[in-house]
Amino acid sequence: MSTLTPLSRRSLLLASAGLLGSSLAPLTFAQGRPPAGGMLRLIANENPYGPSPAALAAAEKAAAEGWKYAMRETGELKRIIAAAEGVPTNNIMISAGSSEALRVAALVYCRSGGGLVAALPTFSFLPSYARSLGATVSEVPLDSDMRHDLAAMEAAITADTRLIYVCNPNNPTGTLLTGKELRAFIDATEQRAPVVVDEAYLDLWDDMPEHTAVSSVLDGKNVIVTRTFSKLHGMAGLRVGYAIAPAAIIKAMEELRITQMSYTGVMAATASLQDKEFLQFSRERIHECLQITSNVLDELGLPYAPSRGNFVYFDTGDSPRKFMGAMREAGILTGMSYAPYPTWARISMGKVEQMHVLAAALRKHFA
Ligand SMILES: Cc1ncc(COP(=O)(O)O)c(C=O)c1O
């Protein structure tokens, strides 16, 4: 499928000057009109193609057996994931979405205060939870390409630092650190504090093995990798994720975990992992949606970051609030904004036909 044009300074300039051409396909969907039955949700980085047919069938069956606790079944899901990742089962914690694993990591390391080093902007669940626990969050601005500034993050580590958070690809910018860059950062920092690598979106592309930090876990480094069934698998409402880390860290996390797994979620996740055809379909649709979105942004001369997530972060050139209001008028919920970029907003990918509706609404608003 398509790959996005990298955000070089030149393409940014060309884009803002409106000089990049468009290869947008003709619209095949009712132009700019939202479908009957409610607002389009292009706001929360969900994947409306999911759950997969196999996951759905498993969830329906599991709901009827919902009187059970998912004890043996969670163990089975752990074994399947462990085999796929090439790690022992005691390197894995199954969690209620990856956000439970992220928060439990904060609980283990930041509950007595100290510091957390994270990027700004980034996915806020772990940093804001650490702050609530009494930790001081050192927010390190992204670099000029909207990527984690790893050198500045390393420089921000102090004797008080208890945890380091890297979101790869980053939410809301979608920018990727290569496995090579990340492993060098981990090698330079993990002795000072554990590094959490949030890989919620990494499986949206086929080159995950090249960029994942799981190899650092296998090397015995002080690293916690988190993953989720909420994005590629389209199961955000079923709440399944997991962490991969050295056994001693997983043990400490399991002791402080908040909840037990949903039987329905576990059964659906187990089925979804086997449904390779759906996963490839899902990946391809997300890439297609990204291409539709980048094409219309190019056409309108609006700069955007090259995304490896199921969302695009772009410059509205004005107040994101105004943009969100206009999209709401058009029946589309979209446009989350994040400091410190006062004019930028994030659009989540939906279904292909929904992105054509969005494209028409963007044209109407920005043309
Ligand atoms: C980077 C990142 N990590 C983690 C999550 C949490 O997802 P979940 O708890 O559904 O696994 C999200 C959700 O949007 C995210 O963007």
The ligand as a Tripos MOL2 file, in Angstrom:
@<TRIPOS>MOLECULE
LIG
   16    16     1     0     0
SMALL
NO_CHARGES

@<TRIPOS>ATOM
      1 C1         -0.0700    5.7890   22.1340 C.3       1 LIG1
      2 C2         -1.2160    5.1350   22.8150 C.ar      1 LIG1
      3 N1         -0.9690    4.2450   23.7660 N.ar      1 LIG1
      4 C3         -1.9480    3.6230   24.4070 C.ar      1 LIG1
      5 C4         -3.2650    3.8920   24.1240 C.ar      1 LIG1
      6 C5         -4.2900    3.2350   24.9580 C.3       1 LIG1
      7 O1         -4.9960    2.3270   24.3110 O.3       1 LIG1
      8 P1         -5.7040    1.1000   25.0210 P.3       1 LIG1
      9 O2         -5.7660    1.3320   26.4900 O.co2     1 LIG1
     10 O3         -7.0440    1.0880   24.4040 O.co2     1 LIG1
     11 O4         -4.8530   -0.0520   24.6820 O.co2     1 LIG1
     12 C6         -3.5920    4.8130   23.1300 C.ar      1 LIG1
     13 C7         -4.9900    5.1180   22.8080 C.2       1 LIG1
     14 O5         -5.3280    5.9670   22.0190 O.2       1 LIG1
     15 C8         -2.5290    5.4630   22.4690 C.ar      1 LIG1
     16 O6         -2.7340    6.3810   21.5260 O.3       1 LIG1
@<TRIPOS>BOND
     1     1     2 1
     2     2     3 ar
     3     2    15 ar
     4     3     4 ar
     5     4     5 ar
     6     5     6 1
     7     5    12 ar
     8     6     7 1
     9     7     8 1
    10     8     9 2
    11     8    10 1
    12     8    11 1
    13    12    13 1
    14    12    15 ar
    15    13    14 2
    16    15    16 1
@<TRIPOS>SUBSTRUCTURE
     1 LIG1         1 GROUP 0 **** ****
